[in-house]
Amino acid sequence: LESKELAGNIISMLARSDRMAIFSAVTALGNKRADVLKRLAALQEAIRDLIFLKKSDDVELCFFEDRESASELATHFTAPSLFALYDASTIARAELSAGSNVRLSLMNMMQRAKLI
């Protein structure tokens, strides 16, 4: 549940689109590899829901419990930006699984997603 709550908070920070919120989101993911990997997996579930909400209002959500707030949150992103963030988080998870530096992988993820 902690990873899920944190992922929801991170998505909300990213929706604000300001650099300080983005750096706060990176920091919120943590420093411990195992924790960051769990949080990135939860973040990907949230992104998945937002992508589906961009395409249809009649989709079963896996991450969000409140469809209305999730739909409102989805309006802060374009579909391409969500796909870019999903792809960047997939690369970050692979890098972290291979032993990459946690902070560097997270910053690279944000750069790949064109958030910084």
C-alpha positions as CSV (number, residue, x, y, z in Angstrom):
1,L,0.0,0.0,0.0
2,E,2.9,2.4,0.8
3,S,4.2,2.1,-2.8
4,K,0.8,2.7,-4.2
5,E,0.2,5.8,-2.1
6,L,3.6,7.1,-3.0
7,A,3.1,6.4,-6.7
8,G,-0.2,8.3,-6.6
9,N,1.5,11.3,-4.9
10,I,4.3,11.2,-7.5
11,I,1.9,11.3,-10.4
12,S,0.2,14.3,-8.8
13,M,3.6,16.0,-8.4
14,L,4.4,15.3,-12.1
15,A,1.0,16.7,-13.2
16,R,2.0,20.1,-11.8
17,S,4.8,20.3,-14.4
18,D,7.1,22.4,-12.4
19,R,10.7,21.5,-12.0
20,M,10.7,21.6,-8.2
21,A,7.7,19.2,-8.1
22,I,9.5,16.9,-10.5
23,F,12.7,16.9,-8.4
24,S,10.5,16.2,-5.3
25,A,9.0,13.3,-7.2
26,V,12.4,11.8,-7.9
27,T,13.4,12.2,-4.3
28,A,10.2,10.7,-3.1
29,L,11.0,7.5,-5.0
30,G,13.8,6.9,-2.4
31,N,17.4,5.6,-2.4
32,K,17.1,1.9,-1.8
33,R,17.1,-0.1,-5.0
34,A,14.5,-2.7,-3.9
35,D,12.1,0.1,-2.6
36,V,12.6,2.1,-5.8
37,L,11.9,-0.9,-8.0
38,K,8.6,-1.5,-6.1
39,R,7.6,2.1,-6.4
40,L,8.4,2.3,-10.1
41,A,6.2,-0.8,-10.6
42,A,3.3,1.0,-8.8
43,L,4.0,4.2,-10.8
44,Q,3.7,2.2,-14.0
45,E,0.3,0.9,-12.9
46,A,-0.8,4.5,-12.3
47,I,0.5,5.5,-15.7
48,R,-1.3,2.6,-17.3
49,D,-4.6,3.7,-15.8
50,L,-4.1,7.3,-17.0
51,I,-3.3,6.1,-20.5
52,F,-6.4,4.1,-20.7
53,L,-8.5,7.0,-19.3
54,K,-7.1,9.1,-22.2
55,K,-8.7,6.7,-24.6
56,S,-11.9,5.7,-22.9
57,D,-14.0,6.5,-19.8
58,D,-15.3,2.9,-19.7
59,V,-12.1,1.1,-18.6
60,E,-11.5,-1.0,-15.6
61,L,-8.9,0.8,-13.4
62,C,-6.1,-1.2,-11.7
63,F,-4.4,1.5,-9.7
64,F,-6.9,4.3,-9.0
65,E,-10.0,3.7,-6.9
66,D,-11.6,7.0,-7.7
67,R,-12.4,7.2,-11.4
68,E,-13.4,10.9,-11.2
69,S,-10.1,12.1,-9.7
70,A,-8.1,9.8,-12.0
71,S,-9.9,11.3,-15.0
72,E,-9.1,14.8,-13.8
73,L,-5.5,13.9,-13.2
74,A,-5.3,12.4,-16.7
75,T,-6.2,15.8,-18.2
76,H,-2.9,17.2,-17.0
77,F,-1.0,14.8,-19.3
78,T,-0.9,14.1,-23.0
79,A,-1.0,10.5,-24.2
80,P,2.5,10.8,-25.7
81,S,3.9,12.1,-22.4
82,L,2.4,9.2,-20.5
83,F,3.8,6.7,-23.0
84,A,7.2,8.4,-22.7
85,L,7.1,8.3,-18.9
86,Y,6.1,4.6,-19.0
87,D,8.9,3.7,-21.4
88,A,11.4,5.7,-19.4
89,S,10.3,4.0,-16.2
90,T,10.7,0.6,-17.9
91,I,14.3,1.5,-18.8
92,A,15.0,2.7,-15.3
93,R,13.7,-0.5,-13.8
94,A,16.0,-2.5,-16.2
95,E,18.9,-0.3,-15.3
96,L,18.3,-0.7,-11.6
97,S,17.9,-4.4,-11.8
98,A,21.3,-4.5,-13.5
99,G,22.9,-2.6,-10.6
100,S,22.9,1.0,-11.9
101,N,23.2,3.9,-9.6
102,V,19.7,4.7,-8.2
103,R,19.8,8.5,-8.3
104,L,21.4,8.5,-11.7
105,S,18.8,6.1,-13.1
106,L,15.9,8.1,-11.8
107,M,17.3,11.4,-13.1
108,N,17.9,9.7,-16.5
109,M,14.3,8.4,-16.4
110,M,13.0,12.0,-16.0
111,Q,15.2,13.2,-18.8
112,R,14.1,10.4,-21.1
113,A,10.5,11.3,-20.3
114,K,11.4,14.9,-21.2
115,L,10.3,16.1,-17.8
116,I,13.6,17.9,-17.1
